[in-house]
Amino acid sequence: MIRIALAAGLGVALLGARDAGPAAVGAFYVAAVTAALVQYDLRQRRLPDALVLPGLAFAALGAVWSSLSGSSGVAVVATAIVCGLGVLLAFLALASGGGLGMGDVKLAALLATVLGALVAGRGPPAGEGVVSAAVDAAAVGAVVAWVLASLVLGGIAAGLVLRSRVRPPGGASPELPFGPVLLVTFWAVALGW
């Protein structure tokens, strides 16, 4: 019941956001799976591909639909691709050092794709002229802000966990699920940008 309430609440909040058009299809999918992803990551320290990967199809559908129905042309699709691939490469580099799982990498790529399409699909704020560009700078800025917020919040959470001196059996370092951090910061930026 809580999952349904959370998905409905995020969906309604998204509808209330400025000009949530066809590009919001991917965000609606993320709203539907947010609670399940948080629950899986907190309990099992994994983010199932069965919940993450279908989101890419919804993000692509929303970006293409937005490009076909708006004045932005291919900019929404190009922005979604650039944001998704850029974050995928950045998070793959972070994961190579350890401490970040491939589920986190795939979720980050999905969220960047969705956020890039969502912000680019909204178009320029009222009163601003239309700028013709292949990639929407505001959307890239939103994705960069989201990534930085995620890393900062994740770092703070990790510091608090390490400072608490609570250790799992055997003295190993405690694992901190990063998926909930990615999702909380995603929704903060998606609804506030």
C-alpha positions in Angstrom: 0.0 0.0 0.0 2.8 2.4 0.8 4.4 1.7 -2.6 1.1 2.7 -4.4 0.8 5.8 -2.2 4.3 6.9 -2.9 4.0 6.3 -6.7 0.7 8.2 -6.8 2.2 11.1 -4.8 5.2 11.4 -7.0 3.1 11.2 -10.1 0.8 13.9 -8.9 3.7 16.1 -7.8 5.2 15.5 -11.3 2.0 16.6 -13.0 2.0 19.7 -10.9 5.6 20.5 -12.0 6.0 23.1 -14.7 5.0 21.8 -18.1 5.4 18.1 -17.5 4.7 16.9 -21.0 5.3 13.7 -23.0 9.0 13.6 -21.8 7.6 12.8 -18.3 6.8 9.2 -19.4 10.1 8.0 -18.1 9.6 9.9 -14.8 6.2 8.3 -14.3 7.9 4.9 -14.6 10.5 5.9 -12.1 7.7 7.0 -9.7 6.1 3.6 -10.1 9.3 1.7 -9.1 10.9 4.1 -6.6 9.5 2.5 -3.4 10.4 -1.0 -4.7 13.9 0.0 -5.6 14.5 1.6 -2.2 13.2 -1.4 -0.4 15.3 -3.8 -2.5 18.5 -1.8 -2.0 18.0 -1.3 1.8 17.2 -5.0 2.4 19.3 -6.8 -0.2 21.9 -4.3 -1.3 20.9 -4.7 -4.9 18.9 -3.0 -7.6 17.1 -5.6 -9.8 17.6 -5.2 -13.6 13.9 -6.2 -13.9 13.0 -2.9 -12.3 15.8 -0.6 -13.6 16.2 -1.6 -17.3 12.6 -1.3 -18.5 12.8 2.4 -17.5 15.2 3.0 -20.4 12.4 2.1 -22.8 10.0 4.4 -21.1 12.6 7.2 -21.1 13.2 6.7 -24.8 9.4 6.6 -25.5 8.9 9.9 -23.6 11.9 11.6 -25.3 10.8 10.6 -28.8 7.2 11.5 -28.1 8.3 14.9 -26.8 10.5 15.5 -29.8 7.7 14.6 -32.2 5.1 16.7 -30.5 7.0 19.8 -29.6 9.1 22.5 -31.2 12.4 21.1 -29.7 12.9 18.6 -32.6 15.6 16.1 -31.8 17.0 18.1 -28.9 15.1 16.1 -26.3 16.3 12.8 -27.6 19.9 14.1 -28.0 19.9 15.5 -24.5 18.5 12.3 -23.0 21.2 10.3 -24.8 24.1 12.6 -23.9 23.0 12.8 -20.2 22.5 9.1 -19.9 25.7 8.1 -21.6 27.7 10.8 -19.8 26.5 9.6 -16.3 26.9 6.0 -17.3 30.6 6.6 -18.2 31.2 8.7 -15.1 29.6 6.1 -12.8 31.5 3.2 -14.5 34.7 5.1 -13.6 33.5 5.5 -10.0 32.5 1.8 -9.8 35.9 0.7 -11.0 37.4 1.9 -7.7 35.0 -0.3 -5.7 32.2 0.7 -3.3 29.7 1.3 -6.1 27.7 -1.6 -7.6 26.6 -2.1 -11.1 23.0 -1.7 -10.1 23.9 1.8 -8.9 25.6 2.5 -12.2 22.5 1.4 -14.3 20.1 3.3 -12.0 22.2 6.4 -12.4 22.2 6.1 -16.2 18.4 5.6 -16.2 17.8 8.6 -13.9 20.1 10.8 -15.9 18.3 9.9 -19.1 14.9 10.5 -17.6 16.0 13.8 -16.0 17.7 15.0 -19.2 14.5 14.3 -21.2 12.2 15.8 -18.6 14.0 19.1 -18.3 14.7 19.4 -22.1 11.1 18.5 -22.8 9.9 21.4 -20.6 11.6 23.9 -22.9 13.0 27.2 -21.8 11.4 29.0 -18.9 8.7 31.5 -19.7 10.1 34.8 -21.0 13.3 33.3 -22.3 13.9 33.2 -26.0 14.0 29.8 -27.8 17.6 28.8 -28.2 18.3 26.3 -30.9 20.8 23.7 -29.7 21.4 20.0 -30.2 21.6 19.5 -26.5 19.6 21.4 -23.9 22.1 23.2 -21.5 19.5 23.5 -18.7 18.9 19.8 -18.8 22.7 19.1 -18.7 22.9 21.5 -15.7 20.1 19.7 -13.9 21.8 16.3 -14.4 25.2 17.7 -13.2 23.4 19.3 -10.1 21.7 15.9 -9.4 25.0 14.0 -9.7 26.8 16.4 -7.4 23.9 16.4 -4.9 23.9 12.6 -4.9 27.6 12.3 -4.3 27.6 14.9 -1.5 24.5 13.4 0.2 26.0 9.9 -0.2 29.3 11.1 1.2 27.6 12.6 4.2 25.6 9.4 4.8 28.7 7.3 4.5 30.5 9.5 7.0 27.7 9.2 9.5 27.7 5.4 9.1 31.4 5.1 9.5 31.4 7.5 12.4 28.8 5.5 14.2 31.4 2.8 14.6 28.8 0.1 13.9 30.5 -2.7 12.1 29.1 -5.9 10.6 30.3 -9.2 12.0 33.9 -9.9 11.1 34.9 -6.2 11.2 34.3 -5.5 7.6 33.3 -2.0 6.5 29.5 -1.5 6.5 27.8 -1.3 3.1 25.7 1.7 2.4 23.0 1.4 -0.3 23.4 4.2 -2.8 20.2 3.7 -4.7 18.0 5.5 -2.2 20.3 8.5 -2.3 20.2 8.6 -6.1 16.4 8.4 -6.0 15.9 11.1 -3.3 18.2 13.5 -5.1 16.6 12.7 -8.4 13.1 13.6 -7.2 14.4 16.8 -5.5 15.9 18.0 -8.8 13.1 16.7 -11.1 10.4 18.4 -9.0 12.4 21.5 -8.2 14.3 22.3 -11.4 
